[in-house]
Amino acid sequence: MEPEPIQTERARPLRREQTKSESLLWALLRGRQCGGLKFRRQHPIGSYFADFACVAQRLVIEIDGGYHDAIGEKDLKRESYLRSHGWQVIRFTDEDVETDVEAVGYTIMRQAGLPLSGLDGCFQKRDGGGSGLMHESAPEATKDSVRDAQNAKKSPPLR
């Protein structure tokens, strides 16, 4: 289902005014760099806009922080709507993305069911380091995936 023209018009300013963490993650997701998955930014789904969406996998990536300072009732309502329409939702904090965007990328690939073996160095190296831990609202299975992804990657530390 293609977005309505009015939704596209509403999405454009959201794309222009992205947060630092959205910009970092978009640099990793764009151009099928994350396991060959095609992502869209500020993708309309119903009356909501997903920060990032992979339509083929029905996977939504949400970043909490910045203008999403905390997960509020509206976020939970949107997430419930998305899940009820067959979308899987993964949430990260700004801090997760800004400190270890590569671990976030590996977690996304794991959640999409893609193998992580043989992927050392497949993401462009960026400044920073960090844990890549999930937001406390993330399902336990997602948190386990982050830990597994961190253990699976054998690439040198980020510099």
Rosetta blueprint (number, residue, H / E / L):
1 M L
2 E L
3 P L
4 E L
5 P H
6 I H
7 Q H
8 T H
9 E H
10 R H
11 A H
12 R H
13 P H
14 L H
15 R H
16 R H
17 E L
18 Q L
19 T L
20 K H
21 S H
22 E H
23 S H
24 L H
25 L H
26 W H
27 A H
28 L H
29 L H
30 R H
31 G H
32 R H
33 Q L
34 C L
35 G L
36 G L
37 L L
38 K L
39 F L
40 R E
41 R E
42 Q E
43 H E
44 P E
45 I E
46 G L
47 S L
48 Y E
49 F E
50 A E
51 D E
52 F E
53 A E
54 C E
55 V L
56 A L
57 Q L
58 R L
59 L E
60 V E
61 I E
62 E E
63 I E
64 D E
65 G L
66 G H
67 Y H
68 H H
69 D L
70 A L
71 I L
72 G L
73 E H
74 K H
75 D H
76 L H
77 K H
78 R H
79 E H
80 S H
81 Y H
82 L H
83 R H
84 S H
85 H L
86 G L
87 W L
88 Q E
89 V E
90 I E
91 R E
92 F E
93 T E
94 D H
95 E H
96 D H
97 V H
98 E H
99 T H
100 D L
101 V H
102 E H
103 A H
104 V H
105 G H
106 Y H
107 T H
108 I H
109 M H
110 R H
111 Q H
112 A L
113 G L
114 L L
115 P L
116 L L
117 S L
118 G L
119 L L
120 D L
121 G L
122 C L
123 F L
124 Q L
125 K L
126 R L
127 D L
128 G L
129 G L
130 G L
131 S L
132 G L
133 L L
134 M L
135 H L
136 E L
137 S L
138 A L
139 P L
140 E H
141 A H
142 T H
143 K H
144 D H
145 S H
146 V H
147 R H
148 D H
149 A H
150 Q H
151 N H
152 A H
153 K L
154 K L
155 S L
156 P L
157 P L
158 L L
159 R L
